[in-house]
Amino acid sequence: MSPLSLNPMNKFPKDLDLRRMLKFSNDDGSIWLAESRMLLMHAAAIAALRKELIESGGVDHARRIFTRMGYESGLRDVGVAKNIRAGQDVMDIFMVGPQLHTLEGIVRVTPEKLEMDIASGRFYAEVRWDNSWEAQAHLEAFGQQHGPVCWMQLGYASGYTSGFMGRFILYQETECLACGADHCQIVGKPIEEWSDGAEHAAFYETDSLVSRMLELRNEVDVLRLSCGEKNDGGESMIGSSEPFQKASELLTKVAPTNVTVLLSGETGVGKERFARALHERSARAAGPFVALNCAAIPHDLVESELFGAEKGAYTGAMSMRQGKFERASGGTLFLDEIGELPLAAQAKILRVLQEGEIERLGGGQTRKVNVRIVAATNVNLEKAVAQGRFRADLFYRLNVYPIEIPPLRERSLDIPPMVAAMAAKYSTLHAKRLAGVSDSAMAALKRYQWPGNVRELENLIERGIILSAQDGWIELHHLFPSLETVTGHVSSIGVSGALQPTAPHDQQRICEQILASGLTLEDIEAMLVATAMGRTSGNVSSAARMLRMTRSQLNYRLRRIGEPGSEVP
């Protein structure tokens, strides 16, 4: 296949598609380019930062920071290019990078010579830069220089082209405005074709460590897969948010003891992962961890599953079998959905907790067992006791040390690190390399209410990895088949650059209904507070989180409207 060459008569395709991708959101104060969040900043502010870094850390340190900053920006724009111009001519897709560099106000880019062949890895480019922001900033701060200074711009060109070609393409500045030239000029080609490539590549490295080249990624991924890298799902125990840290602290304190623990929380919050973590941090870590979902066992088989059965104990019992209690002896038995157990089985579990002994079904011999019980439920056991569906004495024995695991919607701070861990796990499992999660997809993940909690997040990330392209980004449409519940309303920018506000239809409709109802603002506030308190069963802290305010702010409103719960300290 012959290499693609730049057509001098039509160097750039129209950039209207790029302009349409730029959106301003009045609602949340964000700017978007396709699915990447952008910033509109004063050039003088970045110039001041650049000057400060040079004066405080030296030229080499500042150059490395700005080069890597540009490199990362260029890598991200590869995904933007391939999405915006998917299916178009390869050269038109590649030109997105130079056009974005121009539209972003960094530098005016004019490709003069460009040849590339992705299949063979061949690449060569000569590009003219005019009105370089970086060169002008350096001139104003330090005067004319003896060497090129457009570090961030070179990093961008190298990052964008390397990501596009799948190998490290290094650009060097052969002329620079800061050195007295009337414009800047750069040349790009594979690093091994530069005699001083290693010297310049050092500025693309993290600190002073040698970075891996893009062309080695395939080999690394293959080796990682072949070694069967273990991932035990620890992403569910990742978290720095306050609700998660409270639950984790309770778990850490009780782990060294033998106390029975009751884990509560909505479906999918990770109760089994908490139970495993408790077991692994306990003195029983060398013993077995046995899990049983009580809701998944037919009632007539519950006792044999828990306590075992002797041969002939019931029709089909052809041999003796141990129950979960015996199998877990010396370790931990995790009883998930314990609220679904029949009352007869509850009575026998109570005896095990009190006496530490069991009898197999159909047998008369008493057997001692040394088991720590960790129970879990997603129902209110106190209500179940009041309704006669759960034994009060068993509830009190289980509820010695309760831990409530917060739902994921209250842990938005934990979502990015959890997503990173899950993406690493499933990209290895499905042999898929990823650039990451797009900014808009991550914003949607943090905004979503997560009725299925951590389990739902894990499923969405796995689906996103399967649907995303090799070396591509997990984007919003990969995660959510219906975008209406997660996408924010943004304003678009036209060709002229004028802001064109668009009204959120659903919010407008709600406002019109409220105005038509004749309710006062105080009435609406009281209704919202009452509804939040009702949904959280009077828990002030949970209601405050739901209303996006502090506990003290909600307490003030509760006292003002006389709502029950206002006296809670």
HELIX and SHEET records of a PDB file:
HELIX    1   1 LEU A   16  ARG A   20  1                                   5    
HELIX    2   2 ALA A   43  GLY A   57  1                                  15    
HELIX    3   3 VAL A   59  ILE A   84  1                                  26    
HELIX    4   4 VAL A   90  PHE A   94  1                                   5    
HELIX    5   5 VAL A   96  LEU A  103  1                                   8    
HELIX    6   6 TRP A  133  PHE A  142  1                                  10    
HELIX    7   7 TRP A  151  MET A  165  1                                  15    
HELIX    8   8 LEU A  177  CYS A  179  5                                   3    
HELIX    9   9 ILE A  191  GLU A  193  5                                   3    
HELIX   10  10 GLY A  197  ALA A  201  1                                   5    
HELIX   11  11 ALA A  202  TYR A  204  5                                   3    
HELIX   12  12 LEU A  214  LEU A  216  5                                   3    
HELIX   13  13 ARG A  217  SER A  226  1                                  10    
HELIX   14  14 GLY A  234  MET A  237  5                                   4    
HELIX   15  15 GLU A  242  VAL A  254  1                                  13    
HELIX   16  16 LYS A  271  GLU A  280  1                                  10    
HELIX   17  17 CYS A  294  ALA A  296  5                                   3    
HELIX   18  18 HIS A  299  LEU A  301  5                                   3    
HELIX   19  19 VAL A  302  PHE A  307  1                                   6    
HELIX   20  20 LYS A  324  ARG A  327  1                                   4    
HELIX   21  21 ILE A  338  GLU A  340  5                                   3    
HELIX   22  22 LEU A  343  GLU A  355  1                                  13    
HELIX   23  23 LEU A  381  ALA A  386  1                                   6    
HELIX   24  24 ALA A  392  LEU A  398  1                                   7    
HELIX   25  25 LEU A  408  GLU A  410  5                                   3    
HELIX   26  26 SER A  412  ASP A  414  5                                   3    
HELIX   27  27 ILE A  415  LEU A  429  1                                  15    
HELIX   28  28 ASP A  439  ARG A  447  1                                   9    
HELIX   29  29 ASN A  453  LEU A  467  1                                  15    
HELIX   30  30 LEU A  476  LEU A  479  1                                   4    
HELIX   31  31 HIS A  505  SER A  517  1                                  13    
HELIX   32  32 LEU A  521  ARG A  535  1                                  15    
HELIX   33  33 VAL A  540  MET A  546  1                                   7    
HELIX   34  34 ARG A  551  ILE A  561  1                                  11    
SHEET    1   A 5 LEU A   4  SER A   5  0                                        
SHEET    2   A 5 ARG A 108  ASP A 117 -1                                        
SHEET    3   A 5 ARG A 122  ASP A 130 -1                                        
SHEET    4   A 5 CYS A 184  PRO A 190 -1                                        
SHEET    5   A 5 ILE A 169  GLU A 175 -1                                        
SHEET    1   B 5 SER A  36  MET A  38  0                                        
SHEET    2   B 5 SER A  30  LEU A  33 -1                                        
SHEET    3   B 5 LEU A  22  SER A  25 -1                                        
SHEET    4   B 5 SER A 491  ILE A 493 -1                                        
SHEET    5   B 5 LEU A 499  GLN A 500 -1                                        
SHEET    1   C 5 PHE A 289  ASN A 293  0                                        
SHEET    2   C 5 THR A 332  ASP A 336  1                                        
SHEET    3   C 5 ARG A 372  THR A 377  1                                        
SHEET    4   C 5 VAL A 261  SER A 264  1                                        
SHEET    5   C 5 TYR A 401  GLU A 404  1                                        
SHEET    1   D 2 GLU A 357  GLU A 359  0                                        
SHEET    2   D 2 THR A 366  LYS A 368 -1                                        
SHEET    1   E 2 LEU A 434  VAL A 437  0                                        
SHEET    2   E 2 GLY A 472  ILE A 474  1                                        
END                                                                             
